[in-house]
Amino acid sequence: MEKERQKIWGAPGTGKTTRLLDIVDVCLKDEFKPREIIYTSFTRASCNEAVGRAMTRFGFYDRKDFPYFRTEHALCYQLLGLKKGQVFDKDQLA
């Protein structure tokens, strides 16, 4: 599988996480490492659910195996090496 972006949209319970994990499965079979896969969602709960399912499904036993399974915001903080206090927030708008 060549590197590409996949977007899955849908209401709760429609199989988004399952479909995305199917895509992760194909990537792992194509010899991508978990560290080479970015999986983002809007909520921490969704990302934690995906990591838990991925660890069970693919036999990884450590959250660290999936460093880029994060919310969009957490991924940006991580990649930019930022902490929350270093980012402009609504209190600074006044």
N, C-alpha and C positions, 0 to 999 in steps of 0.2 A: 504494500500500500504506500503510495507516495504521500508526503506530508501535505496535509490539507486541513482546512477548518470545517468543522461540522457544527451546525446550529440545529437544535431540536426545540421546538416550541410546543406547548400544550398545557392543558389544565391538569391539576393534581390527579394522580392515579391513572394517567393515560399511557404510562410506560416509557417516559422520557429517560429515566435513570437506567432502566433495563436496556433500552436501545443504545444509549451512550456506552454502557459497559460492553455491549456486543461489539461496538467499534473499537473500544480499548482492547478487547480480546483479539480482534484481527490484527491490531497494531503489535501486540505482544507476540503473536504467532509469526509476524513479519520481522521479528527480532528487534523491535523498538524496546528500549528499556523504560520502566515506569517513570524514570526521571526525565524522559524525553517527551512525555505526554502531559499536556495541560488540560485540566478538566475544571471548568468554572461554573458557578451557579450564583444566584442572588442571595441565598441564605446559607448560613453555617450548617444548619440542620441538613440541608440537601447535600452539601459537600461531605459532611460526616457520614451520612447514609451511603453515599457513593464509595467512600473509602472503606467503610465496613464491608460493603458488598464485594468490592474489588479484592480486599484482603482474603475474604472467604472464598471467592470464586477462583482467584488466581494463585492462591497458596502463599501470599506474602503475609508476614506476621508483624510487621512494624509500620506504623503510620509514616515513618521517615522514608519508606520505599516509594511513597507518592507525594513528593514535596510540592507539586504543582496542582494538586486537587484542592482548590481553595475558592473562596468568593472572589469576585472580580477585584474588589477593593483590597483584600488581603494579598492577592497576587501582586498587585501594583506596589503595595508597601514592601513586600518581600523583594521583588526584582529591583526596586529603587533603593533598597536598604534604608527605608524610612521608618520612624516611629510615629505614633499618632500625634504627639506634641509638635512634630515638625511640619505638620500639614495645616494649611489655612482652614479655619472652620467658621461656622455661622456667627459665633461670638465676636470674631474679628471683623465682621462686615459693618458693625455699627460705627 
